[in-house]
């Protein structure tokens, strides 16, 4: 296993589908050819899932350096030791919420100490995180706080489409007030640099979606395009970025999925994520751009309604692991 990146996988809420998709994903022997995955979580959650089964087994380690990296054996750092009634599938608890945050905190700490190459996060409950005492809107905001990062971007990616967001988690009525020239320019800058440095695209082709229908129709449907988006694009073009737009969103994503652009920058959450999830509902990856550490994630929630039923799809987690490996390899070349 010499030379392959150490990938820390945080379990997420142990009452969600995180433990199940971890077991299913790490049953793929091909993943072990490119990385050494180490799970940060609760051994009891895996024990409940594997009860009565011969494989895979669990190898509990105190440090990633002790991991074996053997297919059929999950290397696990036991960050929590919850009682069985605190992690019943589909029944989230405050204790489980505190544990799911503890996995993240430990992974970030080890990344900052260069004991891991990247972290891949399984789903958490935003409401449960706040109930546990962490007043952040989600994973992304917590990670930015922990790493002291002020400028960060959420990007969702699949084989056919990548989407980066100018605004993330805010009410639709608040989007126009949160869209300005500087924020749009920073999104272009961070996205372009990350695609070049972490994904190996020397000159990424970027397209910006308009905020309003028909790109504002010359001001008839709104002025944000001429007031904010176009000046940001012009500034980025003058600095050498390959960026175009703003384009009407109702046609742009079709063009991007056809290969005309490497990434679309959307103005708000649902504008970008609806087409992304239409194409990549099962295998999209959430990547936080701009962080000093590498973090990828599944692009779905805890799915409490199916937790423990054995039907959770591990495709997004497997894709997130592969993306983390790619990013780690590209950063290692720098």
Order of alpha helices (4+ residues) and beta strands (2+ residues): beta-alpha-beta-alpha-beta-beta-alpha-beta-alpha-alpha-beta-beta-alpha-beta-alpha-beta-alpha-beta-alpha-beta-beta-alpha
